[in-house]
Amino acid sequence: MSLRAAFGEIDITPPMGTQLAGWLDLARPAETVRDPVYARMALLECRGQRIAVVSLDLLSIRGSDVVDLRARIQAVAAVSPSHTMVAATHNHAGPAIISIGPYRREDAYLEWLKDAIADMAANAAARLEPAEIGIGSAFEARYCHNRRWVTRDGGTITQPGVANPDVLYCEGPADTELGVVCVRAVSGKLLGYVANWTCHPVHPYDMKTVTASWPGALASAIREREDVPCVVLNGAFGNVHTANWVDPSYVDDPDTVGRALADALPTTAAGLTFQRDVTLSAGSELLELPLRHIPEEELAWARAIVAGETAAAPEGSQRYGRDETYAESVLLVAERKRARDFSRAEVQALRIGDVALVGLPGEVFVETGLRVKVAAPFRRTFVVGAANGMVGYAPPPDSYARGGYECTTAMWSKVAPEAADMMADAGIRLSRALAG
């Protein structure tokens, strides 16, 4: 049975006044829209199997909401929940469907969003048509940079600033692969793309402005040029972003990044071999990631700050927010650890022909994503961060000792050092099982 495919795309820009998510300690009711935020999906069917890949221009999505969305998509589009991936691009300027710091999620908006995504899925299922698929990748290293730098004392700081005299070298790599899945009708008409690139979507903008950042700029450029959707999947983005600390003249502009990525998609697609009969399959593992140990001196600091006292910050910590917010979060992690010493995390793998999409529910580092890519048996493996939930930052084990923002204890950095390898190991196992 030959491949059938359809794409969906809906504007999910919130009403003005909706709280935006992505920065701590800031009341961010939306006041202006730089560019819309979207939900997009690719729906594929072959040999009686269907796969749905959903991308949201949002910071993250809770695992419980993914379960609900999968059930709704199954009801209207006949996709098994195990075969649906829901990923956020980790956009820091979209509506809050999760709670972070002192600000709560927008429940009414979230319910509207679920209904809208289900409608998009139903519409896509009604438009499935015979199709063919090509899979490849391009190289793009100009706009993504590791943001963690090792200092002269052996520690690490995040975003050190341009020409900081206290830093010695960049701690880790960037992932330069731009993954490309191109789908077209058997007539040759382009239906849409799935693109996978790895970079934190954090750009300079007013904190009360809605924007989709570089993922939105990429999808917008493809829509303008080729009039088709582009489902953008972010990668293992935990320690990389667009700011270049070694180039004082570098201008961090999401449109420049998006246009450059958009340039590569049709060029790459032109050289691909297209297939009409592909294997579609899926697998997942539900892990229990242990929560991190919190030293007594860090707990003492948190208690002192919450009590309104002055206390020295724990060594190696780096915070973007008020001490009170972090102190409350440290105590919340400790409370959560006493009640249940783990965080549930679903790792998922989807096979689409000769590529595997490995979904990791967190802000994992590039090193972890590259480990999965190297060990997986497929010619190409595209790692998807913030997929099917969010456990927060999950740095590699050796990063914890050096400190830095991503390793500073908080509800968004709560898992133990072994969590990254646990997720990577699961992704590798799943991809090997799908390869047969």
C-alpha positions as CSV (number, residue, x, y, z in Angstrom):
1,M,0.0,0.0,0.0
2,S,1.5,3.3,-1.1
3,L,2.1,6.3,1.1
4,R,-0.6,8.9,1.7
5,A,0.1,12.2,3.4
6,A,-1.4,15.6,4.4
7,F,-0.2,18.6,6.4
8,G,-2.0,20.9,8.7
9,E,-1.3,24.5,9.9
10,I,-3.4,26.7,12.2
11,D,-2.7,30.1,13.7
12,I,-2.7,29.8,17.6
13,T,-1.8,33.4,18.4
14,P,-3.4,34.2,21.7
15,P,-5.7,37.1,22.6
16,M,-3.9,40.2,23.9
17,G,-3.5,40.0,27.7
18,T,-2.6,36.3,27.6
19,Q,0.4,35.5,29.8
20,L,3.5,34.6,27.8
21,A,5.9,31.9,29.0
22,G,9.7,31.7,28.8
23,W,11.2,34.1,31.3
24,L,11.1,34.0,35.1
25,D,9.7,36.7,37.4
26,L,8.2,38.7,34.6
27,A,4.5,39.4,34.3
28,R,4.2,39.2,30.5
29,P,0.6,39.9,29.3
30,A,0.8,40.0,25.5
31,E,0.5,43.5,24.2
32,T,1.8,43.2,20.6
33,V,2.3,40.6,17.9
34,R,5.6,40.6,15.9
35,D,4.6,37.5,14.0
36,P,1.9,34.8,14.6
37,V,2.5,31.5,16.5
38,Y,1.3,28.3,14.9
39,A,0.5,24.6,15.4
40,R,1.5,22.4,12.5
41,M,1.3,18.7,11.8
42,A,2.4,16.1,9.3
43,L,0.1,13.1,8.9
44,L,1.4,10.1,7.1
45,E,-0.2,6.7,6.3
46,C,1.4,3.6,4.7
47,R,0.7,-0.2,4.9
48,G,-2.2,0.4,7.3
49,Q,-0.1,2.5,9.8
50,R,-0.5,6.2,10.5
51,I,1.9,8.6,12.1
52,A,1.2,12.1,13.3
53,V,4.0,14.7,14.1
54,V,2.7,17.9,15.7
55,S,4.8,21.0,16.3
56,L,3.8,23.9,18.5
57,D,5.4,27.4,18.6
58,L,5.3,27.2,22.4
59,L,7.8,26.8,25.3
60,S,6.7,23.3,26.3
61,I,3.7,21.1,26.9
62,R,2.9,18.9,29.9
63,G,2.9,15.1,29.5
64,S,-0.7,14.9,30.7
65,D,-1.8,17.4,28.0
66,V,0.0,15.2,25.4
67,V,-2.0,12.2,26.6
68,D,-5.2,14.2,26.1
69,L,-4.2,15.5,22.7
70,R,-3.3,12.0,21.5
71,A,-6.7,10.7,22.5
72,R,-8.4,13.6,20.6
73,I,-6.3,13.0,17.5
74,Q,-7.0,9.3,17.6
75,A,-10.7,10.0,17.8
76,V,-10.7,12.3,14.7
77,A,-7.8,11.0,12.6
78,A,-7.4,7.3,13.6
79,V,-3.8,7.7,14.7
80,S,-2.8,5.4,17.6
81,P,-1.6,7.4,20.6
82,S,1.7,5.6,20.4
83,H,2.2,6.9,16.9
84,T,1.7,10.6,17.7
85,M,4.5,12.9,18.6
86,V,3.7,16.3,20.1
87,A,6.7,18.7,20.4
88,A,7.1,22.3,21.3
89,T,9.7,24.4,19.5
90,H,10.7,25.9,23.0
91,N,9.7,29.3,21.8
92,H,10.1,31.8,24.7
93,A,7.5,34.3,23.4
94,G,4.3,32.3,23.1
95,P,1.3,31.8,25.3
96,A,1.7,30.0,28.6
97,I,0.3,26.5,28.6
98,I,2.6,25.5,31.5
99,S,3.2,27.2,34.8
100,I,6.7,28.5,35.5
101,G,7.9,30.5,38.5
102,P,5.2,32.7,40.0
103,Y,3.0,32.8,36.8
104,R,0.4,30.2,36.0
105,R,-0.7,28.6,32.7
106,E,-3.7,30.0,30.8
107,D,-6.2,27.1,31.2
108,A,-8.9,28.6,29.0
109,Y,-6.4,29.1,26.1
110,L,-5.0,25.6,26.6
111,E,-8.5,24.1,26.2
112,W,-9.1,26.1,23.1
113,L,-5.7,25.0,21.7
114,K,-6.6,21.3,22.2
115,D,-9.9,21.7,20.3
116,A,-8.1,23.6,17.5
117,I,-5.4,20.9,17.1
118,A,-8.0,18.2,17.0
119,D,-9.8,20.1,14.3
120,M,-6.6,20.4,12.4
121,A,-6.0,16.7,12.6
122,A,-9.5,15.9,11.4
123,N,-9.0,18.2,8.5
124,A,-5.7,16.6,7.6
125,A,-7.1,13.1,7.8
126,A,-9.9,14.1,5.3
127,R,-7.2,15.4,2.9
128,L,-4.8,12.4,2.8
129,E,-3.6,11.8,-0.7
130,P,-1.1,9.6,-2.5
131,A,2.4,10.9,-1.9
132,E,6.1,10.2,-1.9
133,I,8.8,11.1,0.6
134,G,12.4,12.1,0.4
135,I,14.8,12.3,3.4
136,G,18.1,14.1,3.7
137,S,20.1,16.7,5.6
138,A,22.0,19.9,5.1
139,F,24.8,21.6,7.1
140,E,24.1,24.9,8.9
141,A,26.7,26.1,11.5
142,R,26.6,29.9,11.1
143,Y,23.8,30.7,13.6
144,C,24.0,28.2,16.5
145,H,26.6,28.5,19.2
146,N,27.2,26.7,22.5
147,R,26.4,29.1,25.3
148,R,28.3,27.4,28.1
149,W,31.9,28.5,28.7
150,V,34.5,27.1,31.0
151,T,36.2,29.7,33.3
152,R,39.7,30.0,34.6
153,D,38.7,28.4,37.9
154,G,37.3,25.3,36.1
155,G,33.7,26.2,36.5
156,T,31.2,27.1,33.8
157,I,29.0,30.1,33.1
158,T,26.2,30.4,30.7
159,Q,26.1,33.4,28.3
160,P,29.4,34.9,29.4
161,G,29.1,38.1,27.4
162,V,31.3,39.2,24.5
163,A,35.1,38.9,25.1
164,N,34.7,38.0,28.8
165,P,38.3,37.8,30.1
166,D,37.4,35.2,32.7
167,V,36.5,32.4,30.2
168,L,39.0,30.0,28.7
169,Y,37.1,27.9,26.2
170,C,33.6,26.8,25.0
171,E,32.4,23.8,27.0
172,G,30.7,21.8,24.2
173,P,29.7,21.5,20.6
174,A,26.8,22.6,18.4
175,D,24.8,20.3,16.2
176,T,25.1,21.6,12.6
177,E,22.7,19.1,10.9
178,L,19.5,20.5,9.4
179,G,17.3,17.4,9.0
180,V,14.9,17.5,6.0
181,V,11.8,15.4,5.3
182,C,10.2,16.5,2.0
183,V,6.7,15.2,1.1
184,R,5.2,15.7,-2.3
185,A,2.1,14.4,-4.2
186,V,2.7,11.7,-6.8
187,S,2.1,14.5,-9.4
188,G,5.2,16.2,-8.1
189,K,3.3,19.0,-6.3
190,L,5.0,19.9,-3.0
191,L,2.8,19.1,0.1
192,G,5.2,20.2,2.9
193,Y,8.3,19.7,4.9
194,V,9.4,18.5,8.3
195,A,12.6,20.2,9.4
196,N,14.8,19.5,12.4
197,W,17.5,21.9,13.6
198,T,19.0,22.4,17.0
199,C,19.1,25.8,18.7
200,H,17.4,27.6,21.7
201,P,14.9,30.1,20.2
202,V,15.9,33.0,22.4
203,H,16.3,36.3,20.5
204,P,16.2,40.0,21.6
205,Y,12.6,41.2,21.7
206,D,10.2,43.1,24.0
207,M,9.0,40.8,26.7
208,K,5.3,41.5,26.0
209,T,5.5,40.7,22.3
210,V,4.3,37.5,20.7
211,T,6.7,36.0,18.2
212,A,7.6,32.5,17.1
213,S,11.4,33.2,16.9
214,W,13.6,31.3,14.4
215,P,11.3,28.3,14.0
216,G,8.5,30.6,13.0
217,A,10.7,32.6,10.7
218,L,11.8,29.3,9.0
219,A,8.2,28.1,8.6
220,S,7.1,31.6,7.4
221,A,9.8,31.8,4.8
222,I,8.8,28.4,3.4
223,R,5.1,29.4,3.4
224,E,5.9,32.7,1.5
225,R,8.2,31.0,-1.0
226,E,6.5,27.6,-1.7
227,D,3.1,28.0,-0.1
228,V,3.3,24.8,2.0
229,P,3.6,24.1,5.7
230,C,6.9,23.4,7.4
231,V,6.7,21.4,10.6
232,V,9.7,22.6,12.6
233,L,11.2,20.3,15.2
234,N,13.9,21.6,17.6
235,G,16.7,19.3,18.6
236,A,18.8,18.8,21.7
237,F,18.9,22.5,22.3
238,G,19.6,22.7,26.0
239,N,23.1,24.4,25.8
240,V,23.0,26.2,22.5
241,H,21.5,29.4,21.2
242,T,21.9,32.0,18.5
243,A,24.1,34.6,20.3
244,N,27.7,34.4,19.3
245,W,29.9,35.5,22.2
246,V,33.2,35.5,20.2
247,D,31.9,38.0,17.5
248,P,31.1,41.5,18.9
249,S,29.6,42.5,15.5
250,Y,27.1,39.5,15.4
251,V,23.5,40.5,15.1
252,D,21.0,38.0,16.6
253,D,18.1,38.2,14.2
254,P,15.5,35.4,13.9
255,D,14.5,36.3,10.4
256,T,18.1,35.9,9.2
257,V,18.3,32.5,10.7
258,G,14.9,31.4,9.4
259,R,15.7,32.6,5.8
260,A,19.0,30.8,5.8
261,L,17.4,27.5,6.9
262,A,14.6,28.0,4.4
263,D,17.2,28.4,1.7
264,A,18.6,24.9,2.4
265,L,15.3,23.0,2.3
266,P,14.4,23.1,-1.4
267,T,18.1,22.8,-2.3
268,T,18.4,19.7,-0.3
269,A,15.1,18.3,-1.5
270,A,16.2,18.7,-5.1
271,G,18.8,16.0,-4.6
272,L,16.7,13.5,-2.7
273,T,15.5,10.1,-3.8
274,F,11.7,9.9,-3.3
275,Q,9.8,6.7,-2.2
276,R,6.1,5.8,-2.2
277,D,6.4,2.7,0.0
278,V,7.9,3.4,3.4
279,T,7.9,1.8,6.8
280,L,6.0,3.7,9.4
281,S,6.4,2.4,13.0
282,A,6.8,3.7,16.6
283,G,8.0,2.7,20.0
284,S,8.3,4.4,23.4
285,E,9.6,3.8,26.9
286,L,8.2,5.4,30.1
287,L,11.2,6.2,32.4
288,E,11.4,7.2,36.0
289,L,14.2,9.8,36.1
290,P,15.6,10.2,39.6
291,L,15.5,13.7,41.1
292,R,18.8,15.3,42.0
293,H,20.5,15.4,45.4
294,I,20.2,18.8,47.0
295,P,23.1,19.5,49.4
296,E,22.2,20.7,52.9
297,E,24.0,24.0,52.4
298,E,21.8,24.7,49.4
299,L,18.6,23.9,51.4
300,A,19.9,26.2,54.2
301,W,20.4,29.0,51.6
302,A,16.9,28.5,50.3
303,R,15.3,28.5,53.7
304,A,17.2,31.7,54.6
305,I,16.1,33.5,51.5
306,V,12.5,32.5,51.9
307,A,12.6,33.7,55.5
308,G,13.8,37.1,54.2
309,E,17.4,36.7,55.4
310,T,20.6,37.3,53.6
311,A,22.7,34.3,52.6
312,A,25.6,33.5,50.2
313,A,24.6,31.8,47.0
314,P,25.7,28.1,46.6
315,E,28.9,27.7,44.7
316,G,28.5,27.2,41.0
317,S,25.0,28.5,40.8
318,Q,23.9,30.9,38.2
319,R,20.4,32.3,38.3
320,Y,18.3,34.4,35.8
321,G,15.6,35.5,38.3
322,R,15.1,36.7,41.8
323,D,16.7,34.7,44.6
324,E,13.3,34.3,46.2
325,T,12.0,32.5,43.1
326,Y,14.9,30.1,43.0
327,A,14.8,29.5,46.8
328,E,11.1,28.6,46.6
329,S,11.8,26.3,43.7
330,V,14.7,24.6,45.5
331,L,12.3,23.8,48.4
332,L,9.6,22.6,46.0
333,V,12.1,20.2,44.4
334,A,13.0,18.9,47.9
335,E,9.3,18.5,48.8
336,R,8.7,16.7,45.5
337,K,11.7,14.4,46.1
338,R,10.4,13.4,49.6
339,A,7.0,12.6,48.1
340,R,8.3,10.8,44.9
341,D,11.9,10.6,44.1
342,F,11.6,10.6,40.3
343,S,10.0,12.4,37.4
344,R,8.2,10.4,34.7
345,A,9.5,10.8,31.2
346,E,8.4,9.3,27.9
347,V,11.1,8.7,25.3
348,Q,9.6,8.0,21.9
349,A,11.0,6.9,18.5
350,L,9.1,7.2,15.2
351,R,10.4,5.5,12.1
352,I,9.5,7.2,8.8
353,G,11.2,5.2,6.1
354,D,15.0,5.6,6.5
355,V,14.9,8.1,9.3
356,A,14.1,7.9,13.0
357,L,12.7,10.7,15.0
358,V,13.7,10.3,18.7
359,G,11.7,12.5,21.0
360,L,13.2,13.4,24.4
361,P,11.0,15.2,26.9
362,G,13.4,17.9,28.1
363,E,16.1,20.4,27.5
364,V,18.9,18.0,26.8
365,F,22.3,19.1,25.7
366,V,23.8,18.7,22.2
367,E,26.2,16.1,23.5
368,T,23.3,13.8,24.4
369,G,21.6,14.3,21.1
370,L,24.8,13.6,19.2
371,R,25.3,10.4,21.2
372,V,21.9,9.2,20.1
373,K,22.6,10.1,16.5
374,V,26.0,8.3,16.4
375,A,24.7,5.1,18.1
376,A,21.3,4.8,16.3
377,P,21.4,2.3,13.4
378,F,19.7,4.6,10.9
379,R,21.6,6.6,8.3
380,R,19.9,9.7,9.8
381,T,18.4,10.1,13.2
382,F,16.7,13.4,14.1
383,V,16.5,14.1,17.8
384,V,13.5,16.1,19.0
385,G,13.7,18.1,22.2
386,A,10.7,19.2,24.3
387,A,8.8,16.3,22.9
388,N,5.8,14.7,24.7
389,G,6.4,16.5,27.9
390,M,9.1,18.5,29.8
391,V,11.3,17.4,32.7
392,G,13.4,20.5,32.4
393,Y,17.2,20.7,31.8
394,A,19.0,17.4,31.7
395,P,22.7,18.1,31.3
396,P,25.3,15.3,30.9
397,P,26.8,14.1,34.1
398,D,30.1,15.9,33.9
399,S,28.4,19.3,33.5
400,Y,26.8,19.3,37.0
401,A,30.2,19.6,38.8
402,R,31.1,22.7,36.7
403,G,27.8,24.5,37.4
404,G,26.2,27.2,35.3
405,Y,22.6,28.2,34.8
406,E,21.3,24.9,33.3
407,C,22.8,23.0,36.3
408,T,21.4,25.3,39.1
409,T,18.8,23.5,41.2
410,A,15.2,24.5,40.4
411,M,12.0,22.9,39.2
412,W,13.3,23.4,35.7
413,S,16.6,21.7,36.6
414,K,15.5,19.0,38.9
415,V,16.6,15.6,37.5
416,A,19.8,13.8,38.6
417,P,23.0,13.7,36.5
418,E,22.2,10.2,35.2
419,A,18.9,11.3,33.6
420,A,20.5,12.4,30.3
421,D,22.1,9.1,29.7
422,M,18.9,7.2,30.7
423,M,17.0,9.1,28.1
424,A,19.7,8.6,25.5
425,D,20.0,4.9,26.2
426,A,16.2,4.6,25.8
427,G,16.3,6.5,22.5
428,I,19.1,4.2,21.2
429,R,17.2,1.1,22.2
430,L,14.0,2.2,20.6
431,S,15.7,3.2,17.3
432,R,17.5,-0.2,17.2
433,A,14.2,-2.0,17.7
434,L,12.5,0.0,14.9
435,A,15.4,-0.8,12.6
436,G,14.7,-4.5,13.1
